[in-house]
Amino acid sequence: MSLQSLIAACSAASLLALSPLAQAAPTPAATPAPAASAAAVPLTPMQTLLATVPPPKLDARAWLVVDLTSGQILAEQDAHAQEAPASLTKLMTAYLTFKALKEGTIKRNQMVTESKEAWQTGGSRMFIDPRVPVSVNDLLLGMIVQSGNDAAMTLAQTVAGSTSAFVSMMNRQAQQWGLKGTHFMDPTGLPDPGHYTTAYDLSVIATHIIRDFPADYARYFKVKEFTYNHITQPNRVNLLFTDPSVDGMKTGYTAEAGYCMITSAQREFPNGPRRLLTVVMGTPTEHARGQESQVLLNWAYQNFDDIVLASPGKPVLTATVWKGTADKAELGSAAPVVISLPRGMGKDIQTKVVRPDPLVAPLQAGQRIGQLDVSLSGKPLATYPLQVLKAVPEAGLFGRAWDSLRLMIK
C-alpha cells in the first residue's frame, strides 16, 4: 500500500481536525528509543535518519526537542545527564495538583491558609499573606506564572497533607513513568544534592501535562502576568511575548542549575497543526535560555515535516473476515499515526500493512491486528500497531459452517 493511498483514505477535513493535544500521546511503537549514549546504544533507523540533519549549536549543558505530534525526539544533547532542575520541578507539582483536581480531592475554588513552612520558603515568591486564605486557582497561577515557591509548598501540603507525603507522590509518579534519572526532594526545586532530573525526564513530565490535562495547560501556562496581593509579576517564559506560536511552559534558575526553560509551541501546516516541545538546561544567562529555545523551535519546524499516515478512527485497510456477522473488518488506529521526517523526504516513504490471513471472527473493537510498516528506499524505518475499529461478532452456526467450507476450498 502506498502513502498516497493511505492519505487519500483520510479526508482533508479530518486531517485538519486533528487535535495536537490528543497527538501528544505518542504511539509506543513509533517513538524512537532515546539515545542515552551514542557509543553504548546503537541508533535506530529512525534516529539515524533524523541525525542526517545537523542540529544547532546551543550554549546549554543539555537540551532536547520533541515533536509531540509524532512523539519523536528530533534531536538532543546530553538529554539523559542528571541536572539540577530548579523551578522546572514545579511541572511535577502542577501535574499532581491537576490530578487531584480531576479526582475531586481538592477544588479549584477551595480556600487554604499558607503554613509557616511555606511562608518561610526562600527563593521566588507569590507573596502570600499567611493571615489571608488563598484559592487553589490563585496558587496555581502563582506557582506557574510567578514561579512562587510559597505557592508550590502550599499546593503540595493541600494535595497531600504534608510536604513529605507530597514528595513521596512525586517520586512515585516518576517511577510509574519510568523516569530513571529523576529524584525529588521538595515541590519547588530549591538546591539539594538529592534533587535531580534530566532533560528527557522533564520532557516526559511536560508531555503528560499537555496530554492528560489539556484544559489546565491552556488555562494556566499561557498567562503572561498575574497580580496577587497587589503585586504584578510577568511570566518568565519570555517567548510568550515574542513568538505567537508559544503557549507555555516553565523556567527555572539556581546557581547550580543555570538558566533553564521548557517551551511548547503549536504552528499550523497544510496537513494539520504541529506541536513541539523544547527543554533547554544550563544556559549562562536569562537571555540565552530564551534565545536558545527559540533557535531550537525554529530549527525543528524548518527542517522536519510531519507526515500523517492515519487519522484516528479512519480505516487504513478493509480486510476480509471469515465466520463473522460481517464479511469485512476495518483496521486502523484510535490515535493519530504521524511520522516526522527530514524535510522533503515524505514523498519517498513506503507503507505496508502486515496482518494475519485469514482473519476469523469474532474480532473485538480495539483488538490489535497486524501493523503498519514504514520504510524509506526499501529500508525499514518504523512500525505502528493497527487495531480493529468496529467489532465483528461471530456468525451463527450456518454462517460459520459455510465459511469453513469456503476456507477449505480456498
Summary of the structure (lengths in Angstrom):
residues: 410
radius of gyration: 24.1
end to end distance: 23.7
largest distance: 84.5
contacts: 1399
relative contact order: 0.15
helix: 34%
strand: 29%
